[in-house]
Amino acid sequence: MSLLTRASAPLALATACLFLVQATDAEAQRRRPRQSEGTEVTVQNRGQGALSFLYVAPVGEGAWGEDRLGSDTVARNRNFRFTIEGEQCRFDVRGVFENGREETRFGIDLCARPELVMNGRTQTTAADLQRQGPVALYLVRNRSGNTMQTLKLVSANGDESEDVLGSTTVETNSQYTGRFERNAGCVYDLVATFEGSSERTLRRRDLCATREVVFGTGADDPAPRAGAEERRNEQDAQPPLAVTIQNRGAVAIQYLHIRPRGTNNWGPDRLGSDTVEARGTFQLSLPRRGCDYDVKVRFSNDREEVRNGVNLCTTPEFVVEGPALAPGRGERKQTASARPAQPAISQVAIINEGDRTIESLFISSSKISSWGEDLLGAERIQPGARYTARVERDDQCNYDLRIVYTGGREERRMRQNLCQRREVAFGGANAFRVDGGGPDNGRRVVFTNSGRGAVREVYLTPTNDTHWGDDRLGSELLPPRFRLEMRLPTEGGCRWDLKVVYEGGQNMEKRDQDLCATPEMAIGRAGRPGQVVSTGTGFYINDEGFILTNHHVIDGCATVAISRPGGARIPLRLIGADEGADLAVLRQENTTSTPLRLRTGAGPVVRGGERVVLVGYPARSQLGGVNVTEGIVSGLRGALGDQSRFQYTAPTQPGNSGGPVLDGSGSVVGVVVSQIDKISGERTAQNINFGIKLDLVRTFLAANNVQAAEGESGAPLATPDILQNADQSVLPLDCLE
């Protein structure tokens, strides 16, 4: 060995030790400090029923371990606390609800996020199953028609595991997410026992290659080990029905109930812990009870669809149309093109500049028609805070962003280039903002749309330029009250020419504007004083001339007036308004009015399925007078689960806003607020409309010291009688410039 070689060996050893120490230090720095008594974790149950089992395993463990709940359960809307010890921070979590639905979460940092919300809807995905690491996952689906009681894995050399289900069972049409260590091999026999049935085996399943295994009705399994004759006789006597559920909607199916025609009980959720994703399918086997069945599905937006008297013997493929578009979406877009095999990831900071907490965040490609999942989950963005979101990029850069504040108010930023932008702000003085771009070090200018119509195009060029250049809004509109903010290059000087094109095609030009002296400018289209810019409906709520309507009916109006035949108008005085609640109260002075009564008594809360009648003034320029429609209450929550709204099917048109929703006796049970297409932009949705519940109405009126007339619901009336009784109380309203 040469002297150089002998000298290099200790040096290499010392260098290796140094790197090892540095790596150890770096790893120690990455570990979060832990109190000696451990970290207390809170699990919140927001599911439909009690949480029966809870498993929390470090990401490197090959088994789920013991049930953290023991003999306890966590009731709906209750919390459970437990402590994690040691330096481990990242855990996998599995919860099982009393209805058999399973929820799984993987790689959660419980040191950074010691609060976990479980709602029974987060299922194990294909991406979860394919994740790398020493621990592999597999998914067992039980479609046997019986409850799975035990499950064991038998390796190729005959080693048999303990019952991996532990204290849980897997209901029919439910699933179980299992774990195993890759270095122990991949090929196993899966041996399961079922309630009222013998043991069954799925042989030589490669869980590394095929992560999903299904215990079906028998066609896809080898023969059971024992009791085969008895089981074959039972199946021959009453063969099960095999049905395929096809979800043609754009919203996932969360619950599926099927009952024989003529029975009253819907029975269990046939999906168990499964869901049927948008445009997905689900194979179902159920005991034969004749051929005619009633089918009910509930989507992830809580909308229900019921079909009665379906012949499942002749209709083995049951198609559910479902919502054409998820609530809260903008205009329908083209189908996304194929994504690259390994899409890039963009990070964008969401900044809350407002004074309300942001509860939900949605980011999706501008090419697709659904918002996808809420990226915040259990997190919230407090006023003044920022949140970093990771976005999986497809083959383009434009994305739509939507946030929902506490109370339900929304904001959106459409077609944002997340390849270039790293921050998107919501709320505050810039609550209604469009970013026009420009150099980061440029001079900031702001144009505010102070009119009532949208701005379609904005052109801004230096005065000495002979061409207008590109539209600064691009594909966006600048709605009323929105601000267009941009940064101008300093080499362009101070003097610029401005051209604005409004939605109706009219345009306005301002030449030689000094944007150094006036960096903020109003560009809204001025209206003519006294011009009617919009119409709506209101109704008397007491005998002193107080009128209730929507905030958006009176927003931005110089005057709100009752429209009378022949063009006469009675001006009203604004008493109070609340944009978040979308309510306003006005008063007609010096009058005695005939009010409608808010429903009280035994049934003050609107009830699902009850009959409702709308009286109002929709499309007044075409229809002229009062209009009446009727339907039923079809849901007890609004879009995105808004508890202050309810859903009804009575046809609703522009101009109905602010009018009363009446029950079958003519008492008020809500206030008309919006249609589904006003929220989603989807024009194919039919009879999906929303009203404001009375508890919010009463809170709003109390805040403005207004007492409404109230009374118990009376005997049911025919629709013509309801219209006749309400005719003098429901009012056509004009919004004037």
Secondary structure as UniProt FT lines:
FT   HELIX           3..30
FT   TURN            36..37
FT   STRAND          39..45
FT   STRAND          51..58
FT   TURN            59..60
FT   TURN            68..71
FT   TURN            76..77
FT   STRAND          79..84
FT   STRAND          90..97
FT   TURN            98..99
FT   STRAND          102..109
FT   TURN            110..112
FT   STRAND          115..118
FT   HELIX           126..129
FT   STRAND          135..142
FT   STRAND          148..155
FT   TURN            156..157
FT   TURN            164..167
FT   TURN            172..173
FT   STRAND          174..181
FT   HELIX           182..184
FT   STRAND          187..194
FT   TURN            195..196
FT   STRAND          200..206
FT   TURN            207..209
FT   STRAND          212..215
FT   TURN            219..220
FT   HELIX           228..237
FT   STRAND          241..247
FT   STRAND          253..260
FT   TURN            261..262
FT   TURN            270..273
FT   TURN            278..279
FT   STRAND          281..286
FT   STRAND          292..299
FT   TURN            300..301
FT   STRAND          304..311
FT   TURN            312..314
FT   STRAND          317..320
FT   TURN            327..328
FT   STRAND          345..352
FT   STRAND          358..365
FT   TURN            366..367
FT   TURN            377..378
FT   TURN            383..384
FT   STRAND          386..392
FT   STRAND          398..405
FT   TURN            406..407
FT   STRAND          410..417
FT   TURN            418..420
FT   STRAND          423..426
FT   HELIX           428..430
FT   STRAND          433..435
FT   TURN            440..441
FT   STRAND          443..448
FT   STRAND          455..462
FT   TURN            463..464
FT   TURN            472..475
FT   TURN            480..481
FT   STRAND          483..488
FT   HELIX           490..492
FT   STRAND          495..502
FT   TURN            503..504
FT   STRAND          507..514
FT   TURN            515..517
FT   STRAND          520..522
FT   TURN            529..530
FT   STRAND          532..540
FT   TURN            543..544
FT   STRAND          546..549
FT   HELIX           551..554
FT   TURN            555..556
FT   STRAND          559..563
FT   HELIX           565..567
FT   STRAND          569..571
FT   STRAND          573..578
FT   TURN            579..582
FT   STRAND          583..587
FT   STRAND          598..600
FT   TURN            601..602
FT   TURN            608..609
FT   STRAND          611..616
FT   TURN            618..619
FT   HELIX           620..623
FT   STRAND          627..635
FT   HELIX           639..641
FT   TURN            643..644
FT   STRAND          645..648
FT   TURN            654..655
FT   TURN            657..658
FT   STRAND          660..662
FT   TURN            664..665
FT   STRAND          668..675
FT   HELIX           676..680
FT   TURN            683..684
FT   STRAND          689..693
FT   HELIX           694..703
FT   TURN            704..705
FT   STRAND          710..712
FT   HELIX           719..726
FT   TURN            727..729
FT   STRAND          730..736
//
